[in-house]
Amino acid sequence: MIYLDYNASTPVDPLVAEALVDALKHVGNAASTDHAVGAAARARVEDARAEVAALIAAEPEEVLFTSGATESDNIAILGTIARRAGPVIVSAVEHPAVLEPARRRGRAAVAPVDAAGVVDLRALDEAVTPATALVSVMAANNETGVVQPLEAIGAICAERGVPFHVDAAQAGARLAINVERMNITLLSLSAHKMYGPPGVGALYVSRRPRAKVTAVMWGGGHERGLRPGTLNVPGAVAFGVAARLAAARRDEDEVRARQLSARLLAALAEVDATRNVPAEVALPHTLSLRFPGVSARALLHAVNDRVAFSTGSACATIKDQPSHVLAAQGLDATAIAQSVRLSLGRFTPAEDVDTAARVIVAAVARLRALNAAGLVPVWASPAP
Ligand SMILES: Cc1ncc(COP(=O)(O)O)c(C=O)c1O
C-alpha cells in the first residue's frame, strides 16, 4: 500500500519512535515532584517544552502540552471568548476544530478567501476592529496546502489590539514560524502532523503581550491552569524530538517534496489532472487535484488496495460532506466531487510516486471508459 495521505497523519520518524519507546520505560508523573522520579519526569517534559518552543521562536513557559490541535484550538477560542466580547473572525477555510467552537458559541464571523484559497486581506482589514474578540487564521490548509499571509494578518491584529490565533497543525514541520515577528497571540500544533505520535499537541500562549485566556476545563491546575490532566510524558518527549527534527530537516524535506510533487503531477498530466490551487500559494507536498469527468469517490474505491489518499480532510470524510474549503474558493459541486488530496512527505520514496501515478492513471482511464459506456460502477457516488 502506497501512503499518500501525510496531511491526515504523518508516519512517526524512526528517531522519534526510538525516543518514545525509551520514554515509555520510565515511570513518573510530571506533577509528582515531591520525589526524584517525578522530578525526572518533569525535567524530561521541560526539555521537550523548550524544543517545541524553539520551533516557533517562543519561550518555553509560553508552550502548553495538550492532546492535539483540536484541543489547542478549542482552548484558544473558547478561552478567549470567555474573556472578550465580540465576534471571532475566522477564515472560510479553517478546520472544524476552529470553525465549530466559534460557531457553537454563536460568535463566528467568516472572512472570505480568493479563488486561490488565500484570505482576502482587504476584507479582513475592514472587518477587524478593536471590538473583535479574536482573529483565527490557519498557517496552511489541510486540504489544499494553501499558506496564509500570517505576518500581514498579525500586523492588522496588533494594530487594533486584537488577539491572533493560528492553527499551525499542518505547518509545524513545514513553515518557519516566528510568533513574535508574526504578532501571534495563540498557536496550535499537533505532533502527529509532524512525524510525532498521535495524542499530543501544544498551544502557544503569548506572555508579552499577555494573552487573555480563561480555563475552559478544570482539574489539578496543570499547564498554567489551562490544560488540566496528567501530562503525557512520553508523548511530550517524542513531540520534542519531532520538533527538533522538523527545524533541522525543514529545507531538505521541502526540496524533496517539491521534486516528488512535480514528478507526480507530470505523470498525472497524462489524464489531465487539474490543480485546484496554484503551486505558488501552496506547500509543495500537498496536491489538491481533480480529474475531469471522474468522481473522486469512484477513483478512491478503484485504487483502494494500492494507494491511500483522500477526497479531502479526514473530518469531511467522517461527516461525508463536500469540502467547505474548495467551496469557499468558488469551486462548483461537480469540481468538488471530482477533487482528491494527495499528500506526501519525508518518507515517500520516488518509486512510490511512480507506482501511485501509474495506478491512478489506469484507474482514471478505466472510469472514464465506463462513464462513456454509461456504466457507472456501483460504488461510485451519484453523478455529481
Ligand atoms: C488544520 C488542522 N487543524 C486541526 C487539526 C486537528 O488536529 P488533531 O488531530 O491533532 O486534533 C487538523 C487535523 O486534521 C488539521 O489539519
The ligand as an ORCA input file, in Angstrom:
! r2SCAN-3c Opt
* xyz 0 1
  C      -5.510     22.318     10.148
  C      -5.852     21.311     11.191
  N      -6.257     21.719     12.398
  C      -6.557     20.873     13.378
  C      -6.476     19.514     13.195
  C      -6.788     18.591     14.322
  O      -5.583     18.074     14.814
  P      -5.543     16.874     15.878
  O      -5.745     15.635     15.092
  O      -4.177     16.972     16.472
  O      -6.608     17.120     16.882
  C      -6.076     19.026     11.953
  C      -6.051     17.576     11.699
  O      -6.615     17.085     10.755
  C      -5.745     19.940     10.927
  O      -5.342     19.526      9.732
*
